[in-house]
Amino acid sequence: RKEVEQDPGPFNVPEGATVAFNCTYSNSASQSFFWYRQDCRKEPKLLMSVYSSGNEDGRFTAQLNRASQYISLLIRDSKLSDSATYLCVVNPNNQGGKLIFGQGTELSVKP
Amino acid sequence: DGGITQSPKYLFRKEGQNVTLSCEQNLNHDAMYWYRQDPGQGLRLIYYSQIVNDFQKGDIAEGYSVSREKKESFPLTVTSAQKNPTAFYLCASSMGATDTQYFGPGTRLTVL
């Protein structure tokens, strides 16, 4: 089993759609969780951290379920500019800052 | 401007050559990291350093070497021992080991 596993994608959605990405992680002791966004041939950029209570930033909502070792990202009212690959990232915090990356889920928002 | 810079953006290497990738940050971050990304795969950790003059191997350190002589610099050398060096190399830094990591723009290395 991979340490961090994401929906395989790609997701092709029309503008204005709501899309949800799922991610599971295997290390139950993991403490920090993130969603990064990576545009084609660019570096990953932090989209949002994920907290146990869940958090929202505009059209983006992240949820964490520790019992199920599951993280989600919901994007409402999709824009063309949301097209990118979304990376689920886990920091076990007991491995010197080592981040574990999922393979990414590609999103394509069409007009 | 504060940030992380990597150079060069593109690098071509002949087989059997060593090459060094530059990573510099002016964010006053203690920790720095090197990752490798292959098409369709997640990032994999090569080396990381939590403090000057100290670094640890990541998951795929074979064929690579690093140094951390200055807080702001963490160069990566890809040696001829690295079997499949063609990849996208990303440097990152964070304030501390448990803090958010920020990435540089990356270097695309191609072995000819």
Interface residues (C-beta under 8 A of the other chain):
Chain A: V4 Q31 S32 F34 R41 K42 E43 P44 K45 L46 S49 L87 N91 N93 G96 G97 K98 L99 I100 F101 G102 Q103 G104
Chain B: A31 Y33 Y35 G40 Q41 G42 L43 R44 L45 Y48 Q50 Q56 G58 F88 L90 S94 G96 A97 T98 D99 T100 Q101 Y102 F103 G104 P105 G106 R108
